[in-house]
Amino acid sequence: GKSTLAQSVKKDVLAANGVYVEGKYKFTSIDEPYSGVAQAFGELCNKCKDYPPEVIDKITKKLSDTMQEEAEMLMGLIPETGVFLGDSYLDNKSERSSPGFVTSNEHVRWKYAFRMLTR
């Protein structure tokens, strides 16, 4: 299935000096619709911890410049983004919620946050 397909490209991605991450959705939990994506991004952030400081600083600046409130949302779902976003976003826990049952406006904010994180 999907996992086999993902595994089949792993060797090619790594051979091309790419970064391979994966995440598994929790189909038993309807209040965690982004669990697989969050797991994969968490793994990516953990792999980035070993990057040179200037690379981490560049990523941090890009994320800080493009996301303000959304950064807090991401920290709630993907704590590993703290590598780039720092502890300052942990102070305000009001935005640190799961994207489970959300309003239309919140859904738009989640989509924007993920889009900015992938750039």
Secondary structure, DSSP 8 states (H G I E B T S, - for coil): -HHHHHHHHHHHHHHTT---------TT-TT-TTHHHHHHHHHHHHHHTTS-HHHHHHHHHHHHHH-SHHHHHHHHH-GGGHHHH-GGGGS-GGG---SSS--HHHHHHHHHHHHHHH-
